[in-house]
Amino acid sequence: MTTRSSPSPVSASTAGDLDGLRSDVRAFLAAELAERSPAARAESWTAHDEDFSRKLGARGWLGMVWPKRYGGGERSMAERYVVLEELLAAGAPVMAHWVADRQSGPLLLRYGSEEQRRTILPRIAAGECYFCIGMSEPDAGSDLAGVRCRARRVEGGWVIDGTKLWTTNAHRSNYMILFCRTGGAEAGNRHGGMSQFLVDMTTPGLTVRPVLSLAGDHHFNEVTLTEVFVPADALLGREGDGWAQVTSELALERSGPERFLSSFQAVVELSRGLRGAIDRAGAAALGRIAAHLVTLRHMSQGVSRLIDQGRDPTIEAALVKDLGAVLEQEIPDVVRLILGVEARRADPALAGCLATTIMSAPSFSLRGGTREILRGIVARGLGLR
């Protein structure tokens, strides 16, 4: 059975430390992204660039809060947050390492075996190991209690059969954290009998098929597992604890600055293009966006602090994700309202950025849990259902 480990204590950060780090990150990004177009920056954290991820790893900006013995920097959550929001605000291509650094690494740190921690975590921190998330299925999207993928015990391990859908970057990942059934649900408890596994993406019997977006982009995939054998130590945590583990993992996925900065480049380009020529209605609209961003930033940082304290911020994370998606999807409409023209007649840089954002916007309220699921979580937490 795997052992559990908690992150080592992290050092406190002063305002001067954070300001200095922010300046370092901005200088690095100014040089690295100088030739990156506004439209490319608008791809935000869906842009995949392994070379860029390795550069971040070389600077110690991945696995920042992890113990040094696993390749981490034992830095504070506040320092990590500074790096994240600067990367996103600049439109850096962070998708390659994003899932591994955000949630898969912390999951391994808590539930993985010592061998897994020592072999995989340093590679994540170096920007050289990438993960995908095996949660959603064809008939079970945000309602994860409906998953049908199943693992059964065999001599020396487990055999897994099933299908996962919308698996982002499965075609580029080294590992998948798989959520599946290992037993039957108890009467009145749909969340029982679930477990999580660490699956090597090169394992025989695993097939990855592309699911193209309307724009023809390849981010999503269908992953089929047919008689896929994984060793006994591929089980993460304890058998049957998968639901509790996956909900804690989703708190990491739902609460970060990526949940309200996905449309930020459109705001940047709008502000740059207006050059002070804006009427009162436009100024009021921009002011509302700024107020929402500040509020969501404080909420997101609050969730980060709760996680750092070892608390369960499931409800708070759901609120950040839901409110953030609402804002992200409104921003393209606000930009067009302020301009008073169609995107094709705007400044070319803004037009390209806006077009990319408009194509991506429908996904903002789907990834990480639909709006209906998130509001259900909040309602249950408040005792309303």
NUVO-133294 format. One line per field, with one value per residue (C-alpha): x, y negated, z negated; residue in three letters. Coordinates in Angstrom, 2 decimals, always signed. Example, Ala and Ser with C-alpha at 12.3 -4.5 7.8 and 13.67 -1.06 7.14 Angstrom:
2
xx <- (+12.30_+13.67)
yy <- (+4.50_+1.06)
zz <- (-7.80_-7.14)
residu <- (ALA_SER)
END
This chain:
385
xx <- (+0.00_+1.27_+2.36_+1.15_+3.37_+2.69_+4.69_+7.53_+6.92_+7.49_+9.22_+7.28_+7.51_+7.79_+6.30_+9.84_+10.46_+7.28_+7.96_+11.46_+10.18_+7.47_+10.09_+12.26_+9.36_+8.25_+11.77_+12.06_+8.69_+9.39_+12.41_+10.88_+7.54_+8.73_+7.83_+4.60_+1.52_-1.55_-3.58_-1.03_-0.98_-4.77_-4.38_-3.40_-2.78_-3.89_-0.69_+1.82_+5.57_+7.86_+10.97_+9.35_+8.33_+11.92_+13.11_+10.69_+11.93_+15.53_+14.61_+12.95_+9.45_+7.84_+7.18_+7.95_+6.38_+7.50_+10.29_+13.77_+14.39_+11.76_+13.10_+11.01_+12.05_+10.29_+9.02_+5.74_+2.32_+2.37_+5.53_+4.01_+0.90_+2.99_+4.62_+1.29_-0.51_+2.44_+2.63_-1.09_-1.27_+1.51_-0.14_+2.77_+2.52_+2.25_+0.03_+2.81_+3.57_+0.37_-1.61_+1.43_+2.55_-0.94_-2.52_-0.85_+2.40_+0.65_-1.45_+1.68_+3.30_+0.40_-0.54_+2.27_+4.89_+8.34_+9.73_+7.10_+7.85_+11.61_+11.45_+8.55_+8.36_+11.89_+11.05_+7.86_+9.81_+12.31_+9.51_+10.21_+7.26_+3.65_+0.30_-3.29_-6.43_-8.59_-11.90_-14.72_-16.30_-18.71_-21.71_-20.20_-18.86_-19.00_-21.07_-18.09_-20.19_-21.44_-18.05_-18.02_-14.30_-13.37_-10.22_-10.28_-7.68_-5.41_-2.19_+0.44_-1.84_-4.96_-6.54_-8.45_-11.15_-13.07_-13.05_-12.13_-13.22_-12.12_-8.72_-6.64_-3.15_-3.34_-1.43_+1.49_+1.48_+3.76_+1.21_-2.49_-4.10_-7.06_-10.31_-12.33_-14.39_-12.74_-15.88_-19.62_-21.29_-22.99_-26.74_-27.48_-23.84_-23.05_-19.51_-18.35_-16.14_-13.93_-10.12_-7.29_-4.37_-1.10_-1.06_+1.95_+0.66_+2.88_+1.15_-0.07_-3.83_-4.10_-5.27_-5.46_-7.70_-7.94_-11.12_-10.74_-12.33_-14.51_-11.37_-9.56_-7.27_-6.13_-6.25_-8.86_-8.73_-10.65_-8.59_-9.60_-8.22_-8.56_-7.22_-4.62_-2.47_-0.98_+1.12_-0.20_+1.69_-0.13_-3.02_-2.84_-3.94_-6.30_-8.74_-12.19_-10.92_-10.98_-13.91_-12.38_-9.06_-10.48_-12.55_-9.46_-7.65_-10.46_-10.08_-6.59_-7.93_-10.80_-9.30_-6.20_-5.79_-6.36_-10.04_-10.35_-7.42_-8.27_-9.72_-7.26_-5.32_-8.43_-8.60_-4.89_-5.21_-8.39_-6.73_-3.69_-5.78_-7.98_-5.01_-7.20_-9.95_-12.91_-16.37_-18.02_-19.91_-16.71_-14.81_-17.57_-17.45_-13.68_-14.05_-16.48_-14.07_-11.24_-13.39_-14.37_-10.74_-9.60_-12.36_-11.67_-7.97_-8.59_-10.93_-8.43_-5.61_-7.86_-8.35_-4.59_-4.12_-6.71_-4.91_-1.61_-3.22_-4.33_-8.03_-10.64_-11.78_-14.15_-16.98_-14.72_-12.94_-16.27_-17.27_-14.02_-14.38_-18.04_-17.69_-14.44_-16.01_-18.90_-16.44_-14.23_-17.18_-18.50_-15.22_-15.41_-18.92_-17.78_-14.87_-17.20_-19.62_-16.87_-15.54_-18.97_-17.72_-17.26_-13.96_-12.80_-12.82_-10.77_-7.04_-5.40_-3.70_-6.92_-8.97_-6.75_-6.75_-10.51_-11.17_-9.09_-10.89_-14.34_-13.56_-12.30_-14.97_-17.60_-15.16_-14.56_-17.76_-17.16_-13.57_-13.08_-16.82_-19.93_-21.75_-24.62_-22.34_-20.42_-23.59_-24.84_-21.65_-22.15_-25.83_-25.03_-22.31_-24.79_-27.38_-29.77_-30.11)
yy <- (+0.00_-3.49_-5.85_-9.40_-12.41_-16.07_-18.91_-20.25_-23.58_-26.48_-29.70_-32.89_-35.55_-39.26_-41.86_-42.65_-39.00_-38.85_-42.14_-40.99_-37.66_-39.40_-41.66_-38.66_-36.80_-39.85_-40.43_-36.78_-36.83_-40.11_-38.48_-35.05_-36.24_-39.30_-37.72_-36.07_-37.57_-38.72_-35.92_-33.36_-34.94_-34.64_-30.86_-31.37_-28.14_-25.91_-26.61_-23.73_-24.45_-21.89_-24.01_-26.88_-24.52_-23.30_-26.90_-27.49_-24.35_-25.49_-28.69_-26.81_-28.02_-24.57_-22.42_-25.54_-24.50_-20.86_-19.44_-19.84_-16.11_-15.72_-18.50_-21.26_-24.64_-24.65_-28.14_-29.67_-29.37_-33.17_-32.95_-30.24_-32.37_-35.31_-33.14_-31.68_-34.97_-36.60_-33.67_-33.84_-37.63_-37.57_-34.80_-32.38_-28.87_-26.81_-23.85_-21.26_-21.27_-22.84_-19.78_-18.03_-21.06_-22.11_-18.85_-15.60_-16.35_-17.32_-14.16_-12.00_-13.91_-12.98_-9.49_-8.15_-5.63_-6.85_-5.46_-7.35_-10.58_-10.26_-9.32_-11.42_-14.61_-15.87_-15.43_-17.46_-20.18_-20.21_-20.70_-17.33_-15.15_-15.79_-14.52_-14.24_-13.66_-10.58_-11.66_-12.37_-9.60_-9.53_-9.16_-10.79_-14.29_-16.53_-13.92_-11.78_-9.49_-7.96_-6.64_-3.11_-2.58_+0.29_+1.84_+5.42_+7.14_+9.73_+11.33_+8.61_+5.68_+4.55_+4.81_+1.75_+1.48_-1.61_-4.89_-8.43_-11.48_-15.14_-14.09_-17.20_-16.56_-12.79_-12.54_-14.48_-13.17_-10.71_-9.69_-9.77_-9.97_-7.66_-7.78_-4.56_-1.97_+0.74_+1.89_+1.45_-1.63_-1.12_-1.62_-5.34_-6.25_-6.87_-7.93_-4.65_-2.06_-4.59_-4.66_-6.47_-4.98_-6.21_-4.96_-5.13_-6.35_-3.85_-0.87_+1.78_+1.70_-2.08_-3.93_-7.71_-9.22_-12.96_-14.97_-18.14_-21.44_-23.50_-25.48_-22.28_-22.37_-19.16_-19.52_-16.91_-13.16_-9.95_-7.41_-3.75_-1.23_+2.40_+5.01_+2.51_+4.05_+1.81_+3.02_+3.03_-0.14_-2.07_-2.43_-5.91_-6.14_-3.48_-1.44_-3.01_-6.47_-7.78_-10.14_-12.01_-12.17_-13.43_-16.15_-17.47_-17.36_-19.31_-22.06_-22.60_-22.56_-24.98_-27.71_-29.04_-32.29_-30.43_-30.47_-34.21_-35.15_-33.06_-36.12_-38.59_-39.19_-40.61_-43.19_-43.97_-44.51_-46.55_-48.87_-49.21_-49.85_-52.52_-54.66_-56.73_-57.30_-55.82_-57.12_-56.95_-53.75_-52.05_-53.27_-51.93_-48.54_-48.32_-49.37_-46.53_-44.04_-45.37_-45.15_-41.58_-40.62_-42.10_-40.31_-36.96_-37.37_-37.82_-34.81_-32.66_-33.67_-32.83_-29.29_-28.99_-29.90_-27.32_-24.62_-25.69_-25.23_-21.70_-22.60_-21.43_-24.41_-22.46_-24.98_-28.04_-26.59_-25.90_-29.53_-30.82_-28.59_-29.43_-33.21_-33.21_-31.42_-33.91_-36.80_-35.10_-34.47_-38.02_-39.73_-39.18_-40.68_-43.64_-44.24_-44.30_-46.55_-49.07_-49.01_-49.35_-47.44_-43.85_-42.17_-42.18_-46.01_-46.37_-46.84_-43.69_-42.71_-43.08_-41.40_-38.31_-38.15_-38.60_-35.94_-33.39_-34.28_-34.00_-30.52_-29.38_-31.01_-28.22_-25.83_-28.10_-26.94_-23.27_-22.46_-21.69_-21.14_-22.61_-25.56_-23.32_-20.90_-23.70_-25.39_-22.05_-21.69_-25.13_-24.43_-21.18_-22.89_-25.53_-22.90_-23.95_-20.48)
zz <- (+0.00_+0.79_-1.93_-2.36_-2.52_-3.18_-1.66_-3.73_-5.47_-3.11_-3.94_-4.53_-1.84_-2.44_-0.11_+1.06_+1.92_+3.97_+5.76_+6.66_+7.95_+9.98_+11.59_+12.45_+14.05_+16.05_+17.36_+18.37_+20.13_+21.92_+23.54_+24.18_+25.58_+27.50_+30.85_+29.72_+31.39_+29.46_+31.05_+29.85_+26.38_+26.28_+26.29_+22.67_+20.79_+23.69_+25.67_+25.58_+25.68_+24.05_+24.55_+22.67_+19.85_+19.52_+19.26_+16.40_+14.72_+15.05_+13.21_+10.38_+11.28_+11.39_+8.34_+6.35_+3.04_+3.12_+0.93_+2.35_+2.17_+4.90_+7.11_+5.55_+4.22_+0.80_+1.60_+0.47_+2.08_+2.43_+4.55_+6.71_+7.20_+8.39_+11.05_+12.19_+12.65_+14.43_+16.86_+17.57_+17.76_+20.35_+22.39_+21.93_+23.48_+20.30_+21.21_+21.45_+17.72_+16.39_+15.26_+13.83_+11.83_+10.73_+9.59_+10.63_+8.84_+5.58_+5.85_+6.17_+3.33_+1.09_+2.27_+4.45_+3.45_+2.48_+5.73_+7.76_+5.92_+6.39_+10.07_+11.39_+9.32_+10.20_+13.89_+13.48_+11.67_+14.54_+17.09_+18.67_+17.60_+18.60_+17.33_+18.48_+16.42_+17.02_+15.49_+17.99_+20.08_+23.04_+20.70_+17.63_+18.10_+15.09_+13.23_+12.31_+10.12_+13.38_+14.58_+16.00_+16.58_+14.29_+12.83_+11.58_+9.45_+11.02_+9.87_+9.46_+10.18_+11.97_+15.44_+16.66_+19.32_+20.36_+22.27_+21.25_+23.26_+23.55_+22.19_+22.81_+24.21_+23.78_+27.06_+25.56_+22.00_+20.25_+17.62_+16.86_+13.43_+14.05_+12.08_+12.30_+10.48_+8.42_+6.60_+6.43_+5.00_+1.67_+1.43_+1.41_+2.06_+5.74_+4.83_+3.35_+5.03_+6.85_+7.02_+8.81_+10.73_+12.21_+15.81_+18.13_+21.51_+23.35_+21.71_+24.20_+24.75_+24.42_+27.55_+28.00_+30.70_+31.44_+30.84_+32.89_+31.90_+34.27_+35.11_+36.04_+33.01_+31.36_+27.58_+26.67_+27.06_+26.60_+24.66_+24.82_+22.35_+23.41_+20.99_+19.78_+17.04_+14.35_+11.40_+7.85_+6.92_+9.67_+7.20_+5.68_+2.07_+0.80_+2.85_+2.61_+1.59_+5.14_+4.71_+1.78_+3.59_+6.87_+5.22_+3.44_+6.78_+8.45_+5.86_+7.27_+10.82_+10.21_+8.08_+9.85_+11.78_+15.05_+14.08_+14.61_+16.86_+19.94_+21.71_+20.24_+23.45_+25.08_+22.27_+22.68_+26.42_+26.02_+23.51_+25.76_+28.86_+27.32_+26.25_+23.97_+26.58_+24.72_+23.86_+20.44_+21.21_+22.34_+19.31_+17.04_+18.78_+18.40_+14.77_+14.13_+15.66_+13.51_+10.36_+11.14_+11.79_+8.50_+6.60_+8.24_+7.63_+3.90_+3.86_+5.72_+3.40_+0.46_+1.78_+2.24_-1.42_-2.51_-0.52_-2.08_-5.51_-4.63_-4.53_-2.00_+0.12_+2.41_+2.17_+2.38_+5.43_+7.15_+6.61_+8.11_+11.13_+11.73_+11.30_+13.25_+16.22_+16.25_+16.48_+19.06_+21.34_+20.96_+21.85_+25.66_+25.69_+23.59_+25.96_+28.96_+27.10_+26.38_+29.93_+31.48_+34.54_+35.64_+34.77_+38.39_+38.44_+35.25_+34.94_+36.47_+33.20_+31.25_+33.98_+33.97_+30.19_+30.01_+32.66_+30.72_+27.49_+29.06_+30.40_+26.99_+24.82_+24.99_+23.32_+20.31_+18.57_+19.42_+18.50_+14.83_+14.29_+15.86_+14.36_+13.25_+11.41_+9.70_+8.48_+7.22_+5.17_+3.67_+2.95_+1.16_-0.85_-1.98_-2.89_-0.14_+1.39)
residu <- (MET_THR_THR_ARG_SER_SER_PRO_SER_PRO_VAL_SER_ALA_SER_THR_ALA_GLY_ASP_LEU_ASP_GLY_LEU_ARG_SER_ASP_VAL_ARG_ALA_PHE_LEU_ALA_ALA_GLU_LEU_ALA_GLU_ARG_SER_PRO_ALA_ALA_ARG_ALA_GLU_SER_TRP_THR_ALA_HIS_ASP_GLU_ASP_PHE_SER_ARG_LYS_LEU_GLY_ALA_ARG_GLY_TRP_LEU_GLY_MET_VAL_TRP_PRO_LYS_ARG_TYR_GLY_GLY_GLY_GLU_ARG_SER_MET_ALA_GLU_ARG_TYR_VAL_VAL_LEU_GLU_GLU_LEU_LEU_ALA_ALA_GLY_ALA_PRO_VAL_MET_ALA_HIS_TRP_VAL_ALA_ASP_ARG_GLN_SER_GLY_PRO_LEU_LEU_LEU_ARG_TYR_GLY_SER_GLU_GLU_GLN_ARG_ARG_THR_ILE_LEU_PRO_ARG_ILE_ALA_ALA_GLY_GLU_CYS_TYR_PHE_CYS_ILE_GLY_MET_SER_GLU_PRO_ASP_ALA_GLY_SER_ASP_LEU_ALA_GLY_VAL_ARG_CYS_ARG_ALA_ARG_ARG_VAL_GLU_GLY_GLY_TRP_VAL_ILE_ASP_GLY_THR_LYS_LEU_TRP_THR_THR_ASN_ALA_HIS_ARG_SER_ASN_TYR_MET_ILE_LEU_PHE_CYS_ARG_THR_GLY_GLY_ALA_GLU_ALA_GLY_ASN_ARG_HIS_GLY_GLY_MET_SER_GLN_PHE_LEU_VAL_ASP_MET_THR_THR_PRO_GLY_LEU_THR_VAL_ARG_PRO_VAL_LEU_SER_LEU_ALA_GLY_ASP_HIS_HIS_PHE_ASN_GLU_VAL_THR_LEU_THR_GLU_VAL_PHE_VAL_PRO_ALA_ASP_ALA_LEU_LEU_GLY_ARG_GLU_GLY_ASP_GLY_TRP_ALA_GLN_VAL_THR_SER_GLU_LEU_ALA_LEU_GLU_ARG_SER_GLY_PRO_GLU_ARG_PHE_LEU_SER_SER_PHE_GLN_ALA_VAL_VAL_GLU_LEU_SER_ARG_GLY_LEU_ARG_GLY_ALA_ILE_ASP_ARG_ALA_GLY_ALA_ALA_ALA_LEU_GLY_ARG_ILE_ALA_ALA_HIS_LEU_VAL_THR_LEU_ARG_HIS_MET_SER_GLN_GLY_VAL_SER_ARG_LEU_ILE_ASP_GLN_GLY_ARG_ASP_PRO_THR_ILE_GLU_ALA_ALA_LEU_VAL_LYS_ASP_LEU_GLY_ALA_VAL_LEU_GLU_GLN_GLU_ILE_PRO_ASP_VAL_VAL_ARG_LEU_ILE_LEU_GLY_VAL_GLU_ALA_ARG_ARG_ALA_ASP_PRO_ALA_LEU_ALA_GLY_CYS_LEU_ALA_THR_THR_ILE_MET_SER_ALA_PRO_SER_PHE_SER_LEU_ARG_GLY_GLY_THR_ARG_GLU_ILE_LEU_ARG_GLY_ILE_VAL_ALA_ARG_GLY_LEU_GLY_LEU_ARG)
END
